[in-house]
Amino acid sequence: MTRLVIIIFVFFLLDLYAYQSIKTLIDTSLAKGLFFGVSLIVTTLCFYTYLIDREVFPTAIANIIVGAFIILSITKLVLITFLLLEDVIRIFEYVLSPKKITHIPSRRKFISQIALGAAAIPFASLLYGVFKGKYNYRVIKHSLYFDGLPEAFDGYKITHVSDFHCGSFDNKEKVEYGIDLINQQASDLIAFTGDLVNLKTSELQPWKATFSKLKAKDGVFSILGNHDYGDYAQWESKNDKQDNFTQMLVLQKEMGFDLLLNEKKYVQRNNQQIAIIGVENWGKGFVKKGDLSKAIGANVKDKFSVVLSHDPTHWEKEIIQHSHPLQLTLSGHTHGMQMGIEIPGFIKWSPIKYRYKRWAGIYKENGKYININRGFGFLAFPGRIGIWPEITVIELKKKT
């Protein structure tokens, strides 16, 4: 509770500063009441949810609270940035010429107008991301060419999805539309690369029937992501956490998912095979339960291999330099930070690039490919801006 009070106080100080931009244009009791009252309520509810009781509100309400907090915070950050720049300029003017009058109300009003205009852009974008963008599913298709692909698998299609985070879903109709869209790709195999839930396996129960609809000729293969182990929830005992994990394994089986825990399965066509290698989560800065050597096992060196590994840093740290070909890796995890700018052929940018060197789409190094799916769901920020929820279809082609 002490942390909550301190956080609210810090945000109140920031609100006081941000309000200066509004004060120069309109300064009434109603304006003050709305500005500080809404900010106080949203900030308190948001941090109470995250610091004290994550299950106090239904998912839809929690998403609105968190979304409102993020929208208000980013908008106020823009306002503060402009005001701070103007104040710094005034300080320099005073230092250079102490006798000069530096407070010019008309200039302050002009800066405030610019700040509010600039803040309106992220405000509108974030609103769209929360109410529309998070279910704006996109199908992205790639054809990848390989020397060692068996002839029988020339044209083989894999639908790759990742990061459902079903604990964040708040619109069943939209989610079911996304699941139907996955099935409409009519791929030979569906690969899910981890993070079914946010905190607990119980989040999956309401979506069990929906996810059970996923079908492909050669099945639905899945792995675990860092959120699927229950590491981010508070547990009464170790047994409770273990029961949660056991239930995760049970539900995936009941949904028809072929969960690979550091193991491989073979897919056959006309007496030819490719290996599907599923690795448990292994990520830089995250849980490392993945054992690539164990997953590869024996008798795979000459087989074309598709590796499922949740975190793309695993590809960078172990897979690229591995002695086995491991021609294609499918990952997720980054979500593309759920916000950014992508114009095919022109620009591809997201703040996540400063954390992950490779964060979305196809990359190739040392003769090996990786596809990093932008994620089907969303986490923390209940929306998406520019980086839309993704369904990837990868066609394997034999290089001639």
NUNUZA-368824 format. One record per residue: residue in one letter; x, y, z of N, C-alpha, C in turn. Coordinates in steps of 0.1 Angstrom, whole numbers, plus 5000, padded with zeros to 4 digits. Layout:
N
aXYZXYZXYZ...
//
This chain:
400
m500849885000500050005000500950135000t502050125007502950235007503450274993r503750164985504250184971503150254963l501950214966500750274958500650424961v500750464974500650604978501850684972i503050634972504150704966503950724951i503550614944503350624930502250734927i501150734934500050824932500550964934f501450984944501951124947502851174936v503751084931504651114920503851154907f502751074904501951104893501151234895f500851264907500151394910501051514907l502351504911503251604908503351624893l503451514885503551524870502251594865d501051554871499851614867499851764869l500351814880500451954883501152024872y502251964867503052024857502352024843a501751904840501051894827499851984826y499252014838498052094838498352244834q499552284835499952414831499552444816s499652344808499352364794497852394792i497052324800495552344800495152474807k495952514817495652634825495752754817t496652764808496852884800495652904790l494952794787493852804778492452814785i492352734795491152724803491452694817d491052784827491352764841490152784849t489352684850488052684858488052574868s487152584877487052474887486652344881l485852354871485352234864486552164857a487352244850488552194843489452124852k489752184864490652134874490052004879g488752004882488151884888488151764879l487851794866487951684856489351624854f490251724853491651684850492251604861f492251654873492851584885491951474890g490651484889489851374894489951254886v489851264872489951154863491351084865s492351174865493751124866493951044879l493451094890493551024903492850894903i491650894898490850764898491550664890v491850704878492450604868493850554873t494650644878495950604883495850504895t494950544905494750454917494250324913l493250314904492650184900493650104893c494450164884495450094876496550024885f497150104894498150054902497649964913y496449984917495849894927495749754921t495349754908495149624901496449554899y497549624896498849564893499649534905l499449614916500349594927499649514939i498349524939497649464951496749344947d495849364937494949254934494649254919r495349164912495149154898493849104893e493049044902491848974898490649054904v490849174908489749254914488649294904f489049314892488149354881487949244870p486849234864486749154852487649204841t488049114832489049144822488649274814a487349284810486949394802487149524809i486849524822486949654830488449684832a489249574835490649594838491349654825n490949604813491449654801491149804799i489949844802489549984801490350074811i490550024823491350104833492850114828v493450004824494850014820494950094807g494050074798494050154785493950304788a493050334797492850474800494050534807f494750454816495950504822497050524812i497250434803498350444793498050564783i496750584779496350694770496650824777l496250834790496450964797497850984800s498650884803500050904806500850944794i500650884783501350924771500951064766t499651094767499251224763499851334772k499851304785500551404795502051414793l502651304789504051304786504351394775v503551394764503751494753503651634758l502551664766502351794771503551844780i504051754788505151784797506451814789t506651734778507851754770507851894764f506751944759506752074753506952184763l506252164775506352264786507852274791l508452154792509752144797510752214788l510552194775511452264765511352414766e510052454768509852604769510452654782d510352584793510952624805512452634805v513052534798514552534797514952654789i514252684778514652804770514552934779r513552934787513353054796514453064806i514952954811516052954821517353004814f517552954802518753004794518653154791e517453194788517353344785517653424798y517153364809517453444822518853444826v519553324824520953314827521753414818l521453424805522153504796521853654798s520553674802520153814804519253824816p519753824828518953824840517853934841k518154054835517254164836516054154826k516254064817515254054806513953984812i512854034808511553964813511353844804t511353724811511253604803509853544803h509053584812507653534812506753604803i506453544792505553614782504353524780p503153564786501953484786501553434772s501653524763501253494749502053374743r503353374747504253274742503853134749r503653144762503253024769501952974764k501053054760499753014755499952944741f500853004733501152944720501752804722i502752794731503352664733502352564738s501452604746500452514752499452464740q499152554731498352514720499052414711i500352434709501052344701501152204708a501352214721501452084729500152004729l499052074730497752004730497451954716g497852024706497651974692498551844690a499751854694500651734693500151614701a499651644713499151534722497951464716a497151544708495951484702496251374693i497451374687497751264677497951124684p498851114694498850984701497650954709f496851054714495651034721494650954711a494451014699493550944690494050814685s495350794683495950674679495750564690l495950604702495850504713494350464715l493450554713492050524714491650414703y492150444691491950344680492550214684g493750214689494450084692493650004702v493050074712492350004723490949954718f490250034710488949994706488849914693k489849924684489749864672491049774669g492149834671493449774667493749634672k493349614684493749484691493149364685y492049374677491449264670491549284655n492449364650492549394636493549294630y493049164629493949054625494449074611r495649044608496249044595496848914592v496648864580497248744575498548784566i499648734570500948764564501448634558k501748644545502248514538503648534533h504448414535505848414530506048284523s506848284512507348164506508848154508l509248054514510748034517511247914510y512447934504513047834495514247764503f514247634502515347554509515947454500d517247434501517947324493517547184498g517447164511517247034517515846994519l514947064514513547034516513146904508p512546804514512146684507511046724496e511146654485510246694474508746684477a508446584486507046564490506546684498f507446764503506946884511507147014503d507347004490507447124482505947184481g505747304487504447364487503747344501y504447284510503847254523503547384530k502447404536502047524543501947514558i502547604565502447614580501847744584t500747734592500247854597500847874611h501447984613502248014625501448124633v501048094646500448194655501148184668s501048294675501848294688501148394698d501448374710501048474721499548514721f498748404724497348434725497048524737h497648504749497448574761495948594763c495348474764493848474765493348544777g494148564788493648634800493348784797s493748824785493548964781492348984772f491848874767490748884757489448934764d488749024757487449084762486349084752n486549014741485549014730485548874724k484648784728484648654723484348644708e483448724703483148724689484348754680k485148854684486348894677487348784677v487548724689488548614690488148494681e486848464682486448354673486548384659y486348504655486648544641488148514638g489048554647490448534645490748384643i490148304652490348154651489848104638d488648144633488148104620489048144609l489648264611490648314600491848224599i492348174611493448074611493047954603n491847894606491447774599491247794584q490847914581490547944567491747934558q492947944564494247934556494447794551a493747694557493747554552495147504551s496047534560497447494560497547344564d498647294561498947154564499147134579l499647234585500047224599499847364606i499447364618499347484626500447484637a501247584639502247594649501947704658f501747674671501547784681502847794690t503447914691504747924697504647994711g503647954719503747994733503048114738d502848124751502148224758500648214755l500048104760498548094759497948184769v498548204781497948284792498848394796n498348474806499048584812499748534825l498848484834499348454847499048304851k497748264849497348134854496648054843t496747924844496047834835494547854835s493947894846492547914847492048014837e492848104832492448194822492048124809l492648004807492447934795491047864794q490447834806489247754806488147814798p487847944799486748004791486947994776w488147974772488547974758488847834752k488647734761489047604757488247554744a486947574744486147534733486547614720t486847744722487247824710488547774704f489547754712490847704707490747564702s489847484707489747354702489247344688k488747454682488347454668489447464658l490647484663491847494654492147354649k492147344635492347214629493347234617a494147134615495047124603495246974600k495646944587495746814583496746734592d497846794595498946724603498946774617g497846844621497746874636498147014639v497947044652498347164658499447134668f500647184665501747164674501947294683s502347274695502547394704503747374713i504147484719505247494729504747584740l505547594750505247684761506047814760g505447924764506148054765506448094779n507048194782507448234795506248254805h505148294799503948314807503148194811d503548084805502747954806503147874818y504247914826504647834837504147884850g503347994850502848044863503848124871d504948164865505948234872505548384876y504548434870504248574873503048594882a502548474887501348484896501848454910q501048494920501348464934500648344938w501348244944500848114948500948094963e499948024968499947994982501047894986s501347804976502347704979502947654965k504047584966504647524954503747424948n502947354956501947254951500947324942d500447444946499447514938500047554925k501247594925501947634912502147514903q502447394909502647274901501347224896d500247234904498947204899498547284887n498847414888498547504877499247464864f500547424865501247374854500747244848t500447154857499847024853498547054845q497747144850496447174843496747234829m497847314828498247364815498447254805l499147144809499447034801498146954797v497346944807496046874805495146944795l494947074797494147154788494647154774q495947164772496447164758496147034751k496246924758495946794753494446784749e493646834759492146834756491746924745m492447024742492147114731492647054717g493446944718493946884706495246934702f495947014711497247064708498246954711d499246934702500346844704501446924710l501546924723502547004731503846934731l504847004726506246954726507047014737l507546924746508346974757509746924755n510546994748511946954745511946824738e511146814728511046684720510646714706k510646614698510346634684509346524679k508646564669507746474662508046484647y507646374640507846374625506546384618v506546464607505446464598505846394585q504946314580505346234568504446264556r505146254544504546274531505246174521n504546084516505045984506506445924511n506445874523507645814529508745914531q508546034530509546134534509046214546q510046264554509746324567510346464568i509746544576510346664582510146654597a511046714605511046704619510446844625i509546824634508946944642509646934655i510447024659511247024671510747134680g510147094692509547194701510447204713v510847334716511747364727510947444738e511147404750510547484761511147624761n510547714769511047854768512547864772w513247944763514647984765514748124760g515048214769515148354765516148434773k516848524767517748614774516948704783g517248684796516548764806515248694811f514948574806513748504810514048364814v513048284817513248144822513948064811k514847984814515547904805515347754808k514247704804513847564805514147484793g514447554782514647484769515947414769d515847294763517047204761517047164746l517747244738517747214724518347084720s519447044727520046914724519046794727k518346804738517446704742516246704732a515846824727514746824718515146764704i516346794700516846744687516946594688g517546544699517646394701518546334690a518246214686519046144676518246134663n519046104652518446074639517746184633v518146314635517546424629518546504620k519746464621520846544614520546564599d520046464593519746464578518346504575k517546534585516146574583515946724582f515046764573514646904573513946934586s514247044593513747064607513047204608v511947204615511247324618511347334634v511947434639512047444653511047544659l510347504669509447594676510047644689s510347774690511047824702510447964705h509847984716509148104719509848234717d511048244723511848364723512848374712p512848474704513848484693515248494697t515548534709516948534714517548394714h516748294715517248154715517848124702w517148174691517748154677519048224676e519248344682520448414681521548354689k521248304701522248254710522648104708e521748024703522047884701521847824688i520747864681520247794669521147834657i521447954656522248004644523547924642q524247904653525547844652525547694654h524347634656524247494659524747404647s525347294650525847204639524747144630h523547124636522447074627521947184619p521347154607520847254598519747344605l518747284611517647364618517247474609q516747434597516547534586515547644589l514447614597513447714600513047714615t513047834621512647854634511447944635l510447904643509247994645509248044659s509148174661509148234674508048334675g507948394687506948504690507548594700h506848614711507348674723507348824723t507848894713508049034713506849114711h505749064705504549134701504749254692g506049274688506349404681506049524690m505949494703505649594713504249644712q503449584702502049624699501949764694m503049834691502849964686504149994677g503950064666505050104658504550144644i505450154635505050194621505650094611e504750034603505149944593504549984579i505350014570504950034556505849944547p505349834543506149734535506949804524g508249774525509149824515509749964518f509150024529509650164532510150174546i509350134556509750154570509150034579k509950004588509549904598510249944611w509449994620510050054632509050034644s509649994655508949984668509950014679p509550064690510450084702511049954706i510449844703510949714708512349684701k512649754690513949724684515149764693y514949844703515949874712516149774723r515249674723515449564732515749434725y515149414713515449294705515949334691k517049274687517649304674516749254663r516149144665515149084656513849074663w512849144658511549154666510249124658a510349114645509049084637509449044623g508748944618508948904604510048804602i510548794589511448694585512948754586y513848674591515248704591516048574587k517148604581518048484577519448514580e520148414586521548424589522148284589n523348274584524048144584523148034577g522448074567521647974560520347934567k520047994578518847954586517848074587y516648034587515548134587514848134601i514348254605513448264616512248354612n511048314616509948404615509548434630i509448564632509048614645507648674644n506648604649505248634648504948754657r504148854653503848974660502848944671g502348824672501348784683499948804678f499148714683497648704681496948794691g497348794703496748864714497448994718f497249024731497849154736498149134751l499049214756499349204770499749344775a499349374787499549504794498749614787f499349674776498549774769497449694761p496149724764495049654758494749704744g495749704735495549754722496749734713r496549774700497649774691497549894681i498749944678498850064669499950034659g499550014647500549994636501149854635i501249784647501749654647500549564650w499849504640498549444641498749294645p497649234651497749094655497949014642e498748914643499248844631498948694630i498548654618498448514615499448494603t500448414605501448394594501248264587v501348274574501248154566502648134558i503348034561504648004555504547884546e504847914533504947804523506347754521l506647634524507947574522508147534507k509147584501509447564487510847504485k510947404476512247344473512947424463k514147464467514947544458515447464446t515247514434515647434422516947494416
//
